[in-house]
Amino acid sequence: MKFVLYNCTQEERINWISVFKERYHFPDEYISDFLVTNSVYDIFKLKPKRCMILDIHTLKLLGETIPCDLVVFSNEGHEMRRYGMKKVKYYGFYEYQNFDEQELLKFSFGNYKDLNTVDNYVFVNTPSLDYTNVVIPELYRDRKLIYKIANKHHENLHEKFDTMLYYQSGKVDTNNRLVPESLYYKKKVEIFKSVIQDSVNMRYNDILLNGFEAYHLTDEDKLIQDFLD
């Protein structure tokens, strides 16, 4: 099995592997299966029997040319394109995701590393990454703040903060990862809501009511079963 990042450099590959090893139990023997390429031909040479694609942007770039059946997670709305010479099956969960079969995009929490320490920063996050109109509550104004910034990696991020403030904006957060991860690590999470109903408030409310069981990735996951079948 290969994990392929398309339209990436070798330097980016090294950075991604570093992030994986920082956050997860990631055995060294998997490193050789972590590939990057700028050429569809490199994917052809792998002679894949089936490919899993986890976002619609990549599907639009490669769906026509990848030479095998496709298992696709619909992170956003799209036209549910079908291909004449191969099968494609779409998975999704929320109303704004088009899909053939409903399934959550889950978390392999069993492979998450424990935190060594936790600092008392407040992590501020909004999907627009525009903090111009973000108002920090008085309760946190004397606290140290860090912000999610585009293309900036915070090393050992979850060890830096014990509280996350999430400000919804006019942009849908299609499959939010930080809210479930922060709750998993038992951090305080506050969501400042807009009119949008997306993965942020739905996951937050669901986890508070029902726990994490539905979010744990297992061998019974429909997406995984379809890919490995």
Backbone as a ProteinNet text record, in pm:
[ID]
protein_1_A
[PRIMARY]
MKFVLYNCTQEERINWISVFKERYHFPDEYISDFLVTNSVYDIFKLKPKRCMILDIHTLKLLGETIPCDLVVFSNEGHEMRRYGMKKVKYYGFYEYQNFDEQELLKFSFGNYKDLNTVDNYVFVNTPSLDYTNVVIPELYRDRKLIYKIANKHHENLHEKFDTMLYYQSGKVDTNNRLVPESLYYKKKVEIFKSVIQDSVNMRYNDILLNGFEAYHLTDEDKLIQDFLD
[TERTIARY]
84.4	0	88.7	52.8	129.1	41.5	105.3	39.2	104.2	26.7	82	30.5	122.6	89.2	120.8	18.2	35.9	69.7	156.2	196.9	271.6	361.7	443.3	590.6	677.2	821.1	876.2	999.6	1064.5	1083.2	1107.8	1119.6	988.1	876.2	745.4	720.4	767.7	754.6	824.5	946.4	1022.5	948.3	891.1	816.7	693.5	620.4	500.6	535.6	643.1	684.5	721.2	788.7	825.1	700.9	598.4	473.7	405.8	401.7	340.8	411	543.1	618.2	606.9	586.6	568.8	436.1	330.4	195.6	149.4	198	141.8	251.6	211.6	300.8	311.3	420.1	437.2	563.9	551.8	669.4	757.9	888.7	983.7	966.4	917.6	903.9	798.3	713.5	612.8	667.7	784.6	836.2	856.5	903.7	928.7	799.6	684.9	555.7	491	556.1	506.5	570.2	495.1	550.7	496.7	576.7	530.3	561.4	478.6	501.1	431	481.3	414.9	366.8	374.1	341.5	238.9	131.7	32.5	95.1	195.8	261.1	321	369.2	423.8	316.1	192.5	82.4	51.3	56.1	37.1	137.6	262.4	368.3	345.4	267.8	236.3	137.3	70.5	-30.2	-134.9	-199.4	-294	-419.3	-471.1	-599.5	-714.4	-688.7	-791.8	-721.3	-777.1	-720.9	-825.3	-781.1	-865.2	-822.2	-919.5	-894.6	-978.1	-914.9	-981.8	-1025.8	-1023.1	-1077.5	-1115.5	-1214.9	-1269.2	-1172.5	-1091.7	-993.4	-898.5	-847.7	-758	-831.8	-957.2	-1036.5	-1048	-1073.7	-1087.8	-957.7	-844.2	-714.8	-680.9	-714.7	-661.8	-766.8	-893.4	-995.9	-1005.4	-991.5	-1004.1	-888.9	-770.2	-650.2	-602.8	-640.3	-598.7	-660.1	-578.4	-624.1	-686	-774.1	-832.7	-960.3	-1033.5	-1153.6	-1116.1	-1212.3	-1185.7	-1281.9	-1228.4	-1306.2	-1277.5	-1381.5	-1361.2	-1438.7	-1371.3	-1443.7	-1478.7	-1606.9	-1656.5	-1645.8	-1534.8	-1519.5	-1606.3	-1655.1	-1738.5	-1838.5	-1933.6	-2031.5	-1968	-2023.2	-1968.7	-2075	-2040.4	-2140.4	-2153.9	-2088.8	-2099.6	-2063.4	-1950.3	-1910.4	-1888	-1930.6	-1906.3	-1810.6	-1737.7	-1637.9	-1672.7	-1666.8	-1713.6	-1635.9	-1504.4	-1419.2	-1384.2	-1436.5	-1403.3	-1514.8	-1517.1	-1616.6	-1565.8	-1658.9	-1626.5	-1738.5	-1700.1	-1797.8	-1764.3	-1864.7	-1845.4	-1897.7	-1816.1	-1855.5	-1861.3	-1945.6	-1956.8	-2049.8	-2076.5	-2161	-2259.3	-2214.7	-2296.6	-2376.7	-2480.4	-2571.7	-2501.7	-2395.9	-2325.5	-2225.3	-2220.8	-2133.2	-2218.8	-2189.6	-2261.5	-2199.1	-2280.9	-2222.1	-2319.6	-2261.3	-2339.4	-2370.4	-2275.4	-2292.5	-2242.3	-2317	-2284.7	-2181.5	-2076.6	-1972.9	-1893	-1864	-1778	-1634	-1560.4	-1415.7	-1360	-1303.3	-1273	-1126.9	-1095.5	-963.8	-902.2	-775.2	-705.8	-646.1	-734.4	-688.6	-591.1	-600	-507.4	-363.4	-341.7	-205.6	-160.3	-244.1	-204	-105.4	-4	92.9	37.3	77	43.7	119.1	63	129.1	224.9	346.4	444.6	412.6	381.9	343.9	235.1	164.8	66	85.7	121	136.5	-2.1	-7.8	-138.1	-170.1	-120.7	-162.2	-310.3	-369.5	-502.5	-483.8	-536.4	-523.5	-647.9	-628.4	-738.4	-744.1	-863.9	-877.2	-1006.5	-999.1	-1118.2	-1089.5	-1187.9	-1160.4	-1119.3	-1160.5	-1120.8	-976.3	-921.3	-786.3	-771.7	-884	-886.2	-932.8	-842.8	-871.8	-904.8	-930	-954.3	-1069.3	-1177.7	-1297.7	-1317.2	-1215.6	-1223.7	-1202.3	-1296.3	-1288.4	-1260	-1146.4	-1109.9	-1186.5	-1257.2	-1330.3	-1236.9	-1290.6	-1210.1	-1141.5	-1206.9	-1151	-1012.5	-986.4	-861.8	-764	-796.9	-714.5	-578	-564.2	-433.9	-356.1	-412.9	-346.9	-258.9	-161.9	-78.4	-161.3	-157	-238.3	-150.2	-197.2	-139	-253.3	-222.1	-323.5	-289.5	-393.9	-373.1	-348.9	-233.1	-191.9	-171.1	-211.3	-196.7	-50.6	-29.4	102.8	206.9	161.5	254.4	230.6	337.4	327.4	373.8	286.6	323.5	372.3	500	555.7	493.5	454.3	389.9	275.8	188.3	82.9	2.5	-41	-131	-62.6	69.2	139.7	149.7	105.5	121.8	-0.7	-119.3	-238.9	-329.2	-402	-501.2	-643.6	-656.4	-787.4	-787.8	-897.3	-911	-1036.7	-1021.1	-1134	-1152.7	-1269.5	-1296.4	-1408.2	-1378.2	-1473.9	-1523.5	-1649	-1706	-1716.5	-1705.1	-1714.9	-1812.6	-1808.9	-1896.4	-1846.5	-1732.2	-1672.8	-1700.4	-1756.5	-1786.4	-1656.5	-1646.1	-1533.8	-1580.1	-1538	-1604.4	-1576.8	-1454.8	-1419.9	-1320.1	-1368.5	-1279.2	-1211	-1082.1	-1000.3	-965.3	-942.8	-889.3	-987.7	-1117.3	-1214.7	-1218.2	-1236.7	-1233.2	-1100	-988.4	-858.3	-841.7	-885.9	-873.2	-959.2	-1080.5	-1165.3	-1104.4	-1043.8	-976.9	-865.9	-792.2	-684.2	-733.8	-867.4	-931.1	-900	-897.3	-879.4	-1015.4	-1014	-1134.8	-1155.7	-1275.7	-1307.5	-1429.8	-1416.7	-1530.6	-1551.4	-1676	-1709.8	-1798.7	-1757	-1834.9	-1906.7	-2037.7	-2113	-2157.7	-2166.6	-2232.4	-2361.5	-2422.3	-2545.3	-2515.5	-2389.4	-2351.9	-2359.9	-2417.9	-2412.4	-2313	-2196.9	-2097.3	-2035.6	-1923.7	-1864.6	-1818.9	-1792.7	-1742.8	-1846.8	-1962.6	-2060.7	-2128.5	-2143.3	-2206.7	-2118	-1987.5	-1897.2	-1884.2	-1873	-1860.1	-1979.8	-2100.7	-2221.1	-2234.5	-2202.9	-2214.9	-2118.3	-1994.1	-1895.2	-1931.3	-1978.7	-2018.2	-2134.9	-2228.3	-2345.6	-2316.3	-2239.7	-2228.6	-2088.1	-1989.1	-1852.8	-1786.4	-1673.3	-1587	-1607.4	-1692.3	-1699	-1719.6	-1807.9	-1837.4	-1722.9	-1624.4	-1515.5	-1386.3	-1384.2	-1265.2	-1258.5	-1146.9	-1126.1	-1097.8	-1175.1	-1155.7	-1161	-1135.5	-1142	-1283.2	-1383.8	-1522.8	-1564.6	-1477.9	-1510.2	-1544.7	-1657.8	-1704.1	-1605.6	-1549.6	-1454.3	-1331	-1279.1	-1161.6	-1195.1	-1309.7	-1348.3	-1361.5	-1422.3	-1440.7	-1306.4	-1214.6	-1082.4	-1003.5	-1013	-933.4	-1000.6	-1126.9	-1202.4	-1139.5
-118.1	0	124.1	222.4	346.3	465.2	563.9	690.7	795.4	854.9	944.4	1086.2	1180.3	1322.4	1376.4	1422.2	1471.1	1619.5	1656.6	1796.9	1847.7	1763.7	1798.9	1773.6	1837.3	1822.7	1724.2	1681.5	1593.7	1664.1	1794.1	1870	1867.1	1881	1873.8	1733.6	1631.6	1494.3	1478.7	1529.8	1521.4	1592.9	1708.1	1783.5	1707.1	1644.6	1568.9	1448.8	1378.8	1264.2	1310.2	1423.7	1478.7	1508.7	1565.8	1596.1	1467.2	1365.7	1237.9	1177.2	1177.1	1114.5	1194.5	1324	1409.8	1381.1	1357.9	1347.8	1204.7	1109.8	975.3	870.8	752.4	637.5	592.8	628.1	610.6	529	396.1	309.9	350.8	340	379.6	298.6	175	92.8	146.8	237.4	297.4	414	464.1	584.1	562.4	445.1	418.4	412.9	395.6	392	530	630.5	768.2	839.9	855.3	904.1	1041.5	1116.7	1242.8	1241.1	1309.3	1314.7	1435.9	1478.3	1582	1525.2	1392.5	1327.9	1216.8	1220.9	1113.6	981.6	988.3	866.7	786.8	855.6	785	701.9	750.6	673.5	553.9	572.4	461.9	350.9	386.6	287.2	201.6	252	172.8	60.3	68.2	-30.2	-54.8	49.3	33	-43	-124.8	-192.4	-102.8	-18	72.8	189.8	307.7	426.3	491.5	536.5	616.1	762.2	849.6	993.2	1061	1147.3	1202	1346.7	1399.6	1533.9	1550.3	1634.2	1651.5	1727.8	1815.6	1888.8	1791.7	1692.5	1593.8	1509.1	1475.1	1398.7	1474	1603.2	1681.5	1686	1682.8	1684.2	1549.5	1439.9	1308.8	1204.5	1230.1	1127.1	1069.6	1151.9	1105.6	1015.6	1039.3	971.3	855.1	849.6	736.6	608.4	503.3	385.5	275.9	308.8	205	258.1	168.5	210.2	305.3	390.6	495.3	487.4	506.6	525.4	667.8	750.7	894.9	944.1	1022.8	1092	1231.4	1263.8	1393	1496.4	1564.6	1665.5	1788.4	1804.9	1920	1879.3	1966.6	1938.3	1933.5	1849	1834.4	1768.4	1742.9	1696.3	1544.2	1470	1322.6	1262.6	1299.5	1253.8	1103.5	1039.9	897.9	884	772.6	749.4	621.7	626.2	515.8	386.9	396.2	277.3	228.2	291	248.4	288.7	220.7	250.1	361	440.1	537.4	535.6	528.1	528.7	643.5	726.9	845.6	822.2	860.6	857.7	1000.5	1021.3	1149.6	1131.9	1241.3	1228.2	1343	1464.2	1582	1623.8	1703.4	1740.7	1813.4	1884.9	1959.8	1872.8	1743.3	1650.1	1554.8	1544.8	1451.1	1313.1	1208.8	1076.6	967.1	848.7	727.7	656.8	661.6	592.4	681.6	680.3	769.8	706.4	781.9	737	858	861.4	966.1	945.3	1053.8	1045.5	1041.7	927.1	899.8	928.4	905	934.8	806.3	785.1	668.5	705.2	729.4	778.8	682.8	554.5	458.8	482.5	557.6	587.5	728.5	803	936.8	923.8	1005.8	1004	1075.8	1027.6	1098.7	1231.3	1327.4	1456.5	1450.9	1501.8	1503.2	1612.5	1730.1	1843.4	1921.5	2006	2094.6	2234.9	2328.3	2468.2	2532.8	2654.3	2717.2	2828.4	2814.6	2907.1	2885.9	2988.2	2977.5	2976.8	2874	2858.9	2916.8	3015.1	3085.3	3042.1	3007.4	2945.3	2990.5	3020.9	3046.9	2998.6	2938.3	2881.3	2984.2	3107.7	3211.5	3255.2	3224.7	3267.3	3419.4	3488.6	3634.3	3670.9	3725.9	3752.7	3899.6	3975.1	4118.9	4149.1	4074.2	4101.9	4003.4	3924.6	3830.3	3904.9	3888.8	3953.3	3845.8	3857.5	3761.9	3795.4	3698.9	3726.1	3776.3	3859.1	3919.1	3813.4	3699.5	3590.6	3548.9	3563.5	3512.8	3622.9	3747.8	3857	3868.3	3812.9	3813.6	3684.7	3595.5	3468.1	3481	3392.9	3387.4	3326.8	3388.2	3345.6	3296	3191.9	3152.1	3139.2	3164.3	3166.9	3064.3	3005.9	2922.3	3013.1	2994.7	3077.5	2987.5	3033.2	2954.4	2916.3	2786.3	2733.5	2746.1	2760.2	2764.1	2642.4	2566.6	2447.7	2480.8	2458	2472.5	2336.6	2325.8	2198.8	2157.5	2029	1976.2	2067.3	2098.3	2196.6	2166.7	2041.7	2010	2018.9	2028.8	2048.8	2196.3	2283.8	2427	2493.5	2432.3	2501.8	2408.6	2469.4	2392.6	2438.5	2544.7	2600	2637.8	2604	2646.8	2731	2845.6	2930.6	2920.3	2871.4	2852.1	2947.2	3031.2	3130	3087.5	3045.8	3014.2	3141.3	3123.2	3237.6	3201.7	3274	3243	3127.4	3070.4	2959.3	2828.3	2731.4	2600.6	2526.7	2473.5	2388.1	2244.7	2184.2	2062.9	1938.7	1922.3	1806.2	1849.7	1922.9	1979.1	1869.8	1884.6	1788.8	1838.9	1969.9	2023	2015.2	2030.5	2022	1881	1774	1640.1	1607.9	1648.7	1619.6	1692	1816.3	1892.1	1831.4	1788.2	1721.2	1588.1	1517.2	1390.6	1412.8	1520.9	1552.6	1629.5	1634.4	1691.3	1840.4	1912.1	2056.5	2125.8	2247.7	2329	2383.6	2367.3	2415.3	2505.7	2626.4	2717.5	2751.3	2740.2	2769.8	2893.3	2990.1	3111.9	3097.9	3076	3025	3135.6	3096.4	3178.5	3106.6	3142.7	3075.8	2942.6	2914.4	2793	2670.6	2562.9	2432.5	2347.9	2322	2242.6	2141.4	2081.2	1973.9	2020.7	2148.6	2199.1	2182.8	2248.8	2240	2104	2036.4	1904.2	1802	1804.8	1712.1	1747.5	1874.9	1919.8	1872.3	1900	1861.2	1710	1639.2	1493.6	1429.9	1476.7	1419.1	1447.7	1568.3	1599.2	1512.4	1482.6	1402.6	1253.1	1206.4	1061.6	1005.5	1089.5	1040.1	1017.9	948.5	935.8	807.4	717.9	584.8	590.8	676.2	683	741	799.8	868.7	788.5	672.1	587.2	506.9	516.3	438.4	293.5	200.3	57.2	-15.7	-145.6	-227.5	-236.1	-199.3	-205.3	-82.2	15.1	137.2	104.5	156.5	124.8	171.4	287.8	342.8	253.7	209.3	122.4	-13	-68.4	-198.8	-194.7	-88.9	-75.8	-62.5	10	28.9	-101.7	-180.9	-303.1	-424.7	-414.5	-529.2	-584.3
0	0	0	-78.8	-89	-50.8	12.3	41.4	-47.2	-138.4	-239.8	-218.9	-210.3	-211.2	-349.7	-418.8	-555.8	-555.7	-650	-666.8	-544.1	-492.8	-377	-407.7	-330.1	-346.5	-244	-264.1	-167.6	-33.3	-37.5	87.3	164.7	92.1	157.3	212.4	140.6	190	324.7	333.4	458.3	570.6	539	640.4	687.3	591.8	628.8	715.8	681.3	762	902.7	911.5	1042.1	1125.7	1062.9	1133.8	1179.7	1091	1127.3	1248.8	1247.1	1355.5	1484.6	1471.5	1589	1658.8	1581.5	1637.1	1662.7	1580.1	1582.2	1598.9	1642.7	1639.9	1494	1429.3	1285	1261.4	1242.1	1227.9	1110.3	1129.5	1025.2	897.3	908.3	787.3	691.6	739.3	650.6	568.6	604.6	538.9	389.5	351	208.8	127.8	194.1	125	115	166.1	166.8	48.7	-60.1	-186.1	-221.9	-296	-354.1	-503.3	-580	-724.5	-784	-898.3	-977.5	-1109.8	-1123.6	-1250.4	-1230.1	-1307.4	-1302.4	-1345.5	-1432	-1480.2	-1364	-1261.5	-1145.3	-1076.1	-1077.5	-1020.2	-1109.4	-1241.6	-1335	-1307.4	-1282.8	-1264.2	-1140	-1046	-926.9	-956.8	-1072.1	-1114.5	-1004.9	-957.7	-846.6	-887.6	-796.8	-817.8	-775	-677.5	-626.7	-558.2	-571.9	-506.8	-417.1	-300.9	-212.2	-223.2	-246.1	-254.9	-147.3	-67.8	50	34.7	-87.9	-109.2	-255.5	-280.6	-415.3	-505	-449.2	-530.2	-600.2	-526.4	-586.5	-689	-660	-757	-889.1	-883.3	-1006	-1084.9	-1014.8	-1082.2	-1145.1	-1076.6	-1114.1	-1148.4	-1117.2	-1132.5	-1272.1	-1373.1	-1511.2	-1552	-1498.8	-1548.1	-1461.5	-1335.2	-1251.4	-1307.3	-1328.8	-1403.5	-1318.2	-1224.7	-1140.6	-1077.6	-1010.1	-938.2	-824.6	-788.3	-690.5	-572.2	-453.6	-331.7	-286.3	-277.6	-259.1	-137.6	-53.2	52.8	4.3	8.5	-40.7	70.4	75.9	180.6	156.5	32.8	-2.2	-109.5	-138.9	-242.7	-380.8	-467.6	-602.9	-689.2	-815.8	-912.2	-917.8	-827	-824	-959.9	-1011.4	-1144.3	-1147.4	-1258.1	-1282.6	-1400.9	-1400.7	-1505	-1579.7	-1713	-1795.1	-1778.6	-1756	-1756	-1615.4	-1513.2	-1377.7	-1281.9	-1169	-1066.6	-974.5	-924.3	-820.8	-717.7	-592.8	-484.6	-390.8	-364.6	-282.4	-140.5	-44.1	96.4	150.2	248.1	316.3	434.3	505.1	623.6	640.3	613.6	641.1	518.5	540	431.9	318.2	346.8	242	165.4	196.2	126	41.8	-88.6	-175.3	-160.8	-147.4	-129.1	-169	-198.2	-221.8	-90.6	2.1	129.7	242.8	352.6	463.6	555.9	583.4	676.1	723.5	851.8	906.8	863	849.4	836.5	978.5	1015.3	1155.5	1190.9	1317.6	1373	1428.6	1400.9	1454.9	1590.7	1687.3	1816.9	1885	1852.7	1911.9	1872.9	1765.3	1720.5	1757.6	1829	1873.6	1989.9	1988.3	2097	2220	2337	2460	2463.9	2535.4	2550.5	2669.4	2649.9	2758.5	2859.8	2810.1	2894.3	2821.3	2893.3	2830.9	2887.2	2799.4	2840	2849	2899.3	2924.2	2824.9	2702.2	2597.1	2563.6	2502.1	2442.4	2291.4	2225.8	2080.8	2015	1927.6	1861.9	1716.1	1670.6	1538.9	1472.4	1343.9	1262.6	1121.4	1051.5	919	814.7	831.5	736	757.3	875	915.6	916.8	923.7	933.7	1074.7	1153.5	1294.2	1320.7	1213.5	1226.1	1321.1	1308.1	1388	1503.4	1531.2	1642.6	1774.1	1864.1	1995.5	2100.2	2165.9	2269.5	2397.4	2456.1	2580.7	2691.2	2776.3	2883.5	2968.7	2985.9	3066.2	3018.6	2886.5	2828.7	2787.5	2812.7	2759.2	2825.7	2943.3	3010	2985.8	2906.4	2876	2752.4	2740.1	2619.7	2506.6	2389.5	2276	2162.4	2093.6	1965.7	1865.7	1741.1	1635.9	1528.2	1471.2	1354.1	1234.1	1170.2	1057.8	936.8	819.9	697.3	675.3	645.4	608.7	719.9	843.5	956.2	1044.1	1066.1	1150.7	1292.1	1389.1	1529.7	1579.2	1603.9	1648.6	1782	1789.7	1910.8	1956.8	1863.8	1888.6	2013.9	2030.3	2141.9	2278.3	2279.1	2405.6	2442.8	2354.5	2376.6	2440.4	2427.9	2476.2	2556.9	2649.8	2725.8	2696.7	2615.1	2580.9	2433.5	2364.4	2225.3	2209.6	2144.9	2108.7	1958.5	1918.1	1775.1	1733.3	1633.6	1584.7	1446.8	1438.9	1308.4	1224.4	1092.9	1001.8	891.3	782	669.6	586.2	622.9	548.9	621.2	548.2	606.7	637.2	756.6	795.4	774.3	664.1	615.7	699.1	747.6	830	936.4	1034.3	1134.6	1215.8	1231.6	1305.6	1445.4	1458.6	1583.5	1699.8	1672.3	1781.7	1841.5	1761.2	1820.5	1887.6	1825.1	1885.9	2019.3	2024.9	2149.9	2260	2225.5	2324.1	2366.3	2271.7	2303.7	2406.7	2390.2	2483.5	2606.4	2622.8	2742.4	2761.7	2652.2	2658.3	2668.1	2715.4	2715.9	2575.4	2522.1	2387.1	2395	2341.5	2330.3	2183.5	2138.5	1999.5	1996.1	1918.2	1899.2	1765.7	1771.8	1657.6	1563.3	1435.8	1334.5	1295.9	1186.3	1142.5	1075.8	1048.2	975.4	1066.7	1013	1077.3	998.7	1056	984.7	1080.2	1038.6	1117.6	1255.2	1270.6	1398.6	1508.6	1493.3	1602.2	1608.1	1493.1	1496.2	1566.3	1538.5	1606.3	1754.4	1782.9	1922	2005.1	1957.2	2031.6	2041.6	1933.4	1932.6	2032.2	2032.3	2123.5	2268.9	2297.7	2435.6	2481.4	2389.1	2424.7	2426.1	2327	2303.2	2314.4	2337.5	2348.7	2213.6	2217	2099	2019.1	2065.1	2003.6	1852.7	1805.1	1661.7	1580.9	1647.4	1577.5	1574	1637.9	1637.6	1507.6	1438.6	1316.5	1353	1294.2	1316.6	1182.8	1187.2	1065.6	1009.8	1090.2	1045.4	965.7	953.7	880.3	735.4	686.3	550.4	444.2	464.2	368.6	357.3	470.4	471.7	410.5	447.2	393.1	241.7	190.7	46.3	-24.6	35.3	-24	-27.2	79.2	90.5	29.4	-5.8	-57.2	-185.9
[MASK]
+++++++++++++++++++++++++++++++++++++++++++++++++++++++++++++++++++++++++++++++++++++++++++++++++++++++++++++++++++++++++++++++++++++++++++++++++++++++++++++++++++++++++++++++++++++++++++++++++++++++++++++++++++++++++++++++++++++

